[in-house]
Amino acid sequence: MSVRQDGLLDTVPLYVTTGMFLLTIVLATVQVLVRQLPIQIEFLFWTEPLARYLLIVMTYLGTAIAVRNDENVKIDLLQRWLQGVNPTLYHLLRILVSAFVLYFVYALFRGALLGAQGAWSSGTNLPHLSYGMIHAMIAVSTILMGIYTLFDLSTSVPALVARLRGQDGSTTVADMTADEPDAEMDANEASTRAKEMMGLSGDSESADGTDSEDQSSRDQR
């Protein structure tokens, strides 16, 4: 696993999740070794439930990290197609997906919070650990999911606004209107060149006009 950005809100969940993962491996290994022994070791009973609870919490923290790194499991065929065909619809679709994820995170957070309140005093088979605490850890993970999703919205919404305003390399009506005088200038330039090729340039016309004025002034004298 890796972090998308080197910030405190990114590194802390990553290190906590990595530590839980390593501890789960150690506990599972101890369980395998203990079961192979001919005698039963009673004082290591806590390794099995602790590994199970760590796996539950680690799953939600890992999901939050996947949301942050945009590595969650998804089918993005339509998004990749729209990114090349119509970037405006692509950004709009990303916003809609993020809004749906926020609604899912809200429902998950609400359920975890209710579970923490209702089972806070309900103890597990481990001392000083209740099911309410486990639900509280899940609620914290859902809060991270929501924060990371809002980070994605903070980039998708400005990108969509820029596309709608035509500030992202797209051609707008204002740009087309601004190009009309240039088109007229090109047409006038082409007409001038055609006259020059036919011997009807503006210089000759002005020269003929000057000669006529000189001749009329001489006649008056």
C-alpha positions in Angstrom: 0.0 0.0 0.0 1.0 3.6 -0.5 -0.3 7.0 0.1 -1.6 9.4 -2.5 -0.2 12.4 -0.8 2.4 12.7 1.9 0.1 14.3 4.6 -0.7 13.6 8.2 -4.2 12.5 7.3 -2.8 10.0 4.7 0.2 8.6 6.6 -1.4 8.0 10.0 -4.2 5.6 8.7 -1.7 3.9 6.5 0.8 3.2 9.3 -2.1 2.1 11.6 -3.5 -0.3 9.0 0.0 -1.7 8.2 0.6 -2.2 11.9 -2.7 -4.1 12.3 -1.9 -6.2 9.2 1.5 -7.2 10.6 0.0 -8.0 14.0 -2.7 -10.1 12.4 0.0 -12.1 10.6 1.9 -12.7 13.8 -1.3 -13.7 15.7 -2.4 -16.1 12.9 1.1 -17.7 12.8 1.0 -18.2 16.6 -2.4 -19.8 16.3 -1.1 -22.3 13.7 1.9 -23.2 15.8 -0.1 -23.6 19.0 -2.5 -25.9 17.3 0.3 -28.2 16.2 1.6 -28.7 19.7 0.6 -31.8 21.6 -0.4 -29.8 24.6 -3.0 -27.0 24.9 -1.7 -23.6 26.0 -4.5 -21.8 27.7 -2.9 -18.3 28.1 -2.7 -17.8 24.3 -6.5 -18.1 23.8 -6.7 -14.3 23.2 -4.7 -14.5 19.9 -7.6 -15.9 17.9 -10.3 -13.3 18.8 -7.9 -10.4 18.6 -6.8 -11.4 15.1 -10.5 -11.6 14.1 -11.3 -8.1 15.5 -8.2 -6.6 14.0 -9.2 -8.0 10.6 -12.6 -6.4 10.8 -11.3 -3.0 11.7 -8.4 -3.3 9.2 -10.9 -4.0 6.4 -12.6 -0.7 6.9 -9.4 1.3 7.3 -8.0 -0.3 4.2 -11.2 0.6 2.3 -10.7 4.3 3.3 -7.1 4.2 2.0 -8.3 2.6 -1.2 -10.8 5.5 -1.6 -8.1 8.0 -1.0 -5.8 6.4 -3.6 -8.7 5.8 -6.1 -7.8 2.1 -6.0 -11.2 0.7 -4.8 -12.7 -2.1 -6.9 -14.9 -0.5 -9.6 -15.9 -0.8 -13.3 -14.7 2.4 -14.9 -15.3 1.4 -18.5 -17.9 4.2 -19.0 -15.7 6.8 -17.3 -12.6 6.0 -19.4 -14.8 6.2 -22.5 -16.3 9.5 -21.6 -12.9 10.9 -20.6 -11.8 10.7 -24.3 -15.2 11.4 -25.9 -16.8 14.0 -23.6 -14.7 15.3 -20.7 -17.7 17.4 -19.4 -19.9 14.3 -18.9 -16.8 12.5 -17.5 -16.4 15.0 -14.7 -20.2 15.0 -14.1 -20.2 11.3 -13.8 -17.4 11.4 -11.2 -19.3 13.9 -9.2 -22.4 11.6 -9.2 -20.4 8.6 -8.2 -18.8 10.6 -5.3 -22.2 11.7 -4.2 -23.4 8.1 -4.2 -20.3 7.1 -2.2 -21.0 9.9 0.3 -24.6 8.6 0.8 -23.2 5.1 1.4 -20.6 6.4 3.8 -23.3 8.3 5.7 -25.5 5.1 6.0 -22.5 3.1 7.2 -21.4 5.7 9.7 -25.0 5.9 11.1 -25.1 2.2 11.5 -21.7 2.0 13.2 -22.6 4.9 15.5 -25.8 3.2 16.6 -23.9 0.0 17.1 -21.3 1.7 19.3 -24.0 3.3 21.4 -26.0 0.2 21.9 -23.1 -2.2 22.5 -20.6 -0.1 24.3 -20.9 -2.0 27.5 -21.3 -5.4 25.8 -18.0 -7.1 26.4 -16.1 -9.5 24.2 -14.1 -12.5 25.2 -11.1 -10.1 25.5 -10.6 -7.9 28.6 -11.1 -4.2 28.3 -12.6 -4.6 24.8 -16.3 -4.3 24.0 -18.2 -4.6 20.7 -19.1 -0.9 21.0 -15.4 -0.1 20.8 -15.1 -2.1 17.6 -18.1 -0.3 16.1 -16.5 3.0 17.1 -13.4 2.1 15.2 -15.5 1.3 12.2 -17.2 4.7 12.5 -13.8 6.4 12.5 -13.0 4.6 9.3 -16.2 5.7 7.6 -15.4 9.3 8.6 -12.0 8.9 6.8 -13.9 7.6 3.8 -16.1 10.6 3.7 -13.2 13.0 4.1 -11.3 11.4 1.2 -14.4 11.4 -1.0 -14.8 15.2 -0.3 -11.2 15.6 -1.4 -12.1 14.0 -4.7 -15.1 16.3 -5.0 -12.9 19.3 -4.4 -11.1 18.5 -7.7 -14.0 17.1 -9.7 -16.3 20.1 -9.1 -13.8 22.8 -10.2 -12.9 20.7 -13.2 -16.5 20.5 -14.3 -17.1 24.3 -13.7 -14.0 25.0 -15.8 -15.3 22.8 -18.6 -18.7 24.6 -18.5 -17.0 28.0 -18.6 -14.7 26.9 -21.5 -11.5 27.5 -19.6 -10.1 24.0 -20.1 -9.2 24.2 -23.7 -12.7 23.9 -25.1 -14.1 26.2 -27.8 -17.0 28.4 -26.6 -19.4 30.7 -28.4 -17.3 33.7 -27.3 -14.2 32.2 -28.9 -16.1 31.5 -32.1 -17.4 35.1 -32.2 -13.9 36.4 -31.5 -12.6 34.4 -34.5 -15.0 36.0 -37.0 -13.1 39.3 -37.5 -10.0 37.2 -38.2 -11.9 35.3 -40.8 -13.0 38.6 -42.4 -9.4 39.9 -42.4 -8.3 36.7 -44.2 -11.0 37.2 -46.8 -10.0 40.8 -47.4 -6.3 39.8 -47.6 -7.2 37.1 -50.2 -9.2 39.6 -52.2 -6.3 42.1 -52.2 -3.9 39.4 -53.4 -6.2 38.5 -56.2 -6.4 42.1 -57.3 -2.6 42.3 -57.2 -2.3 39.3 -59.5 -4.8 40.8 -61.9 -2.9 44.1 -62.0 -5.5 46.0 -60.0 -3.5 46.6 -56.8 -4.3 49.4 -54.5 -0.9 51.0 -55.2 -1.6 51.3 -59.0 -5.0 52.7 -58.3 -3.6 55.3 -55.9 -0.9 56.1 -58.5 -3.5 56.6 -61.2 -5.4 58.9 -58.9 -2.3 60.9 -58.2 -1.5 61.3 -61.9 -5.1 62.5 -62.6 -4.9 65.1 -59.9 -1.5 66.3 -61.2 -2.9 66.6 -64.8 -6.0 68.5 -63.7 -3.8 71.0 -61.7 -1.7 71.5 -64.8 -4.7 72.2 -67.0 -5.9 74.8 -64.6 -2.6 76.6 -64.8 
